[in-house]
Amino acid sequence: MALKERVGTVVSDKMDKTVVVAVENRFPHPIYQKTVSRTTRYKAHDETNAVKVGDRVRITETRPLSRTKRWQVAEVLSNTSAG
């Protein structure tokens, strides 16, 4: 069984060991064919609290870690240089 993976941008890191990752899904509208973007927010586990807002990360599906947390940060693809 292949685990699901998503790539998104961190939009919140205020929680302890948890980040909120916004994943944008772009697809053509079924009738009008205009590109529609839909954003889904996932809560992902970040054990070391190393990920910051604006970072591009890859998240993978995992067992339920809390009521809303079912993803974990697999790797940081790009960092933001704050300051």
C-alpha positions as CSV (number, residue, x, y, z in Angstrom):
1,M,0.0,0.0,0.0
2,A,1.4,3.3,-1.0
3,L,1.3,6.2,1.5
4,K,-0.2,9.4,0.3
5,E,2.1,12.4,-0.1
6,R,1.4,16.1,-0.5
7,V,3.6,19.2,-1.1
8,G,2.5,22.4,0.5
9,T,3.4,25.6,2.3
10,V,3.5,26.0,6.1
11,V,0.9,28.7,7.1
12,S,1.1,28.3,10.9
13,D,3.7,27.0,13.4
14,K,2.2,28.3,16.6
15,M,1.4,24.8,18.0
16,D,3.9,22.6,19.8
17,K,5.2,19.9,17.4
18,T,2.5,20.7,14.9
19,V,2.3,22.8,11.8
20,V,-0.5,23.7,9.5
21,V,0.3,23.0,5.8
22,A,-1.8,24.5,3.0
23,V,-1.9,22.3,-0.1
24,E,-3.2,23.9,-3.3
25,N,-5.0,21.6,-5.8
26,R,-5.3,23.1,-9.3
27,F,-7.7,21.6,-11.9
28,P,-9.8,22.7,-14.9
29,H,-13.4,23.4,-14.2
30,P,-15.5,20.5,-15.6
31,I,-17.7,22.7,-17.8
32,Y,-15.9,26.0,-18.3
33,Q,-12.3,24.7,-18.4
34,K,-11.0,27.6,-16.4
35,T,-8.3,26.6,-13.9
36,V,-9.7,26.4,-10.4
37,S,-7.5,26.3,-7.3
38,R,-8.8,24.7,-4.1
39,T,-6.7,24.9,-0.9
40,T,-6.8,22.2,1.7
41,R,-5.2,22.7,5.1
42,Y,-3.6,19.7,6.9
43,K,-2.2,19.5,10.4
44,A,1.2,17.7,10.3
45,H,3.5,16.5,13.0
46,D,6.9,18.2,13.3
47,E,8.8,16.5,16.0
48,T,11.7,19.0,16.2
49,N,9.7,22.2,15.7
50,A,12.2,23.1,13.0
51,V,9.7,24.1,10.3
52,K,8.7,27.7,10.0
53,V,5.9,29.7,8.3
54,G,6.5,30.0,4.6
55,D,8.6,26.8,4.3
56,R,7.7,24.4,1.4
57,V,7.4,20.9,2.8
58,R,6.5,17.4,1.8
59,I,4.0,15.6,4.2
60,T,3.2,11.9,4.3
61,E,0.1,10.2,5.7
62,T,0.5,8.4,9.0
63,R,-1.5,6.8,11.7
64,P,-3.8,9.1,13.7
65,L,-1.6,11.2,16.1
66,S,-4.5,13.2,17.5
67,R,-8.1,14.1,16.7
68,T,-7.1,16.1,13.6
69,K,-3.5,15.2,13.0
70,R,-3.0,12.4,10.4
71,W,0.1,13.7,8.6
72,Q,3.8,14.2,9.4
73,V,6.5,16.3,7.8
74,A,8.7,14.1,5.7
75,E,11.2,16.7,4.4
76,V,11.7,20.4,4.0
77,L,12.0,21.3,0.3
78,S,12.8,25.0,0.7
79,N,13.3,27.3,3.7
80,T,12.4,31.0,4.0
81,S,15.1,33.3,5.1
82,A,13.4,35.3,7.8
83,G,15.3,38.6,8.2
